[in-house]
Amino acid sequence: MELRIIVTGSQTSAIKAKRHLEKGGIIAQVVRAPKYAEGCRFGIEILLSDLPHTIALLGEARIEYTEIIKSKP
C-alpha cells in the first residue's frame, strides 16, 4: 500500500483538505511532512490510488498545495 503526502500551505489548510476529501469518500490523515519538504511542514496523507480523485477534489475546493511527496513507512 503506497502512500503520498500532499504538502499544504499550513496546518489549517491540511485540516480543511482532510474534511473536504472525507466528504468526497477519500480517507485522509493530517501529518507532518518530512524535513526535506519545502515550506510548511504539514500535509495530508492519502493512498496513491486515490491521488487523481484527491487532486480533482482539492481543485474544486480551491485548496492549494505545494508538492506531492512519497510517504515513508
N, C-alpha and C positions, 0 to 999 in steps of 0.2 A: 504494500500500500504506500504509494508515493504521495508526499505532501508538499505543498507550496505555501510560502508566506507572501502575502501581498502587503507591502510596506505602505502605510498611510501617512498622512501629514501630521497626525497627532493621535494620542490615545483616545480622545473624544471621537475622532473620525473612525478609528478602528471599532469602537463600540457601536457607532451609528451604522457602519457597514455590516457588522455582525447581525444586528437586529434586522436590517433590510434583507440580508441574504437568508436568514432563517424564515422570514415571511415568504420567500421565494422557494423554500424547500431545501436549502443548502445548509449543511451542518458546518459551522464555523466557530473558531475559537480565537479570542484576542490573546496575542502572545507578544513577548519582547523579541524583536528581531535581533539576529546576530550582530556583533560589533562591527562587522565589515559592511553592513548595510549603510548607505548614505542617509544623512538627515535623521529624522525621527527614528526611534528605536522600537516602535510599536507597529503591529500589523495584525492581519487575520490569517489564520492557518486553515487551509482547505485541502480537500483531496484533489490531486492532479486531474482526475477525471471530471471534476466539477469546474475546472478553470474556464472553459468557454462560456458556460452559463453564468458564472460569477462575474466575468468581465462585462457581459451584457447587462446584468442587474446593476452593477456599480455605475455603468454608463447611464442607465435610465435614471438612477437616483442622483446623478452628478456628484458622485463621491470620487475624489481624486486619490491616486496612489502614485508613488514614486518609482517603484520597481517590484518585480516578482522574483523571488529567490527560492532555491531549494531548501526545504526544511531538513535539519539534521535530526536523526533519530535520538 
